[in-house]
């Protein structure tokens, strides 16, 4: 029973002791923001630097000229001269189609023409003495002209049985063999003029007014460490409605060794340069709901100011308003800083 009374007495005294104590404010960053200090803050001194604004685009390497060769006539192939992957000169005979029937027809017309010319000459002598009418002589002259026209047409058809190189270039893989029957729809091979190359690429609509003919762009291809250059030749006179991009074409400059038509190219375009741009590390920015802010050292105290940003590059951001050359901003510990806090830098870049 005594034990029971002792326990009750101890509980009563403990309750009274708690009721007499005052609540102590919890320590934390919000307890005294004005005098809150953060150790080991790293800073960055704002200075001007050259800023080159550029954009990256995807492109493709194209030959200066590329043509899929088709025969103009239908018939059986009697000879082929298609050295795959080799250079050929303009006018080289690449393919010949059977044309003996056309040659025979040309010979017949030639014989008829000679006979018609003899007849026309005889009638010319007779009309001088009024031995025939003018109409008879005119018909003889017409016959000679008709036969000549028919012979020209046959020669044209004979020419269509020959497929020749339209320009100096390199042949692709051939798609036919000797003895094959071909038609104008048959793809014989492809010829490409590779002495110069073109670069096709597209840029977003907002950059369309910043690119003009004569401007130089740089590009690289996958699997190579080399950087190539190209000069803009022209652009499409419309924005693609689906992609909202502008298509441009450039001519590759300098050495083109190692470049193959159809290769993917990563194009870098320098749009404009600013000689005195203010660049700060991107981690120094504190995103807000409507703007961005940074902590600036003002006489040893943290000043939380709003800034306007511009171009972003690798790890750096352009500041267009809010900072001046010589300002020192915090780059680390910004999550623990509060406006008015003492700023002690352990390192300044």
URGI-V978223 format. One record per pair of residues at least 24 apart in sequence whose C-alpha atoms are under 6 Angstrom apart, sorted by the first residue. I is the first residue (numbers start at 1). J is the second residue. Records with the same first field share a line. If there is no record, write none. Layout:
I: J, J
This chain:
34: 340, 341
35: 341
36: 341
37: 341, 342
40: 346
41: 332, 333, 345, 346
42: 330, 331, 332, 345, 346, 347, 348
43: 329, 330, 331, 348
44: 328, 329, 348, 349
45: 326, 327, 328
46: 325, 326, 327
47: 278, 325
48: 276, 277, 278
49: 276, 277
50: 274, 275, 276
51: 273, 274, 277
52: 272, 273
53: 270, 271, 272, 273
54: 269, 270, 271
55: 268, 269
56: 267, 268
57: 267
58: 201, 266, 267
59: 200, 201, 265
60: 199, 200, 262, 263, 264, 265
61: 198, 199, 261, 262, 263
62: 197, 198, 199, 261, 262
63: 194, 197, 198, 261
64: 193, 196, 197, 198
65: 192, 193
66: 191, 192
67: 190, 191
68: 190
69: 188, 189, 190
70: 184, 186, 187, 188
71: 163, 184
72: 160, 184
73: 160, 161, 184
74: 182, 183
75: 181, 182
76: 179, 180, 181
77: 178, 179, 180
78: 179
84: 171, 172, 173
85: 170, 171, 172
86: 170, 171
87: 169, 170
88: 168, 169
89: 168
90: 165, 166, 167, 168
91: 164, 165
92: 164, 165
93: 164
94: 163, 164
95: 162, 163
96: 161, 162
97: 161
106: 151
113: 147
116: 144
169: 193
197: 252
198: 250, 251, 252
199: 249, 250
200: 248, 249
201: 247, 248
202: 245, 246, 247, 248
203: 245, 246
204: 245
205: 244, 245
217: 269
218: 267, 268
219: 266, 267, 268
220: 265, 266
221: 265
229: 253
278: 318, 319
279: 317, 318
280: 316, 317
281: 315, 316
282: 315, 316, 317
284: 331
295: 329, 330
296: 328, 329
297: 328
300: 342, 343
301: 340, 341, 342, 343
302: 339, 340, 341
303: 339
304: 339
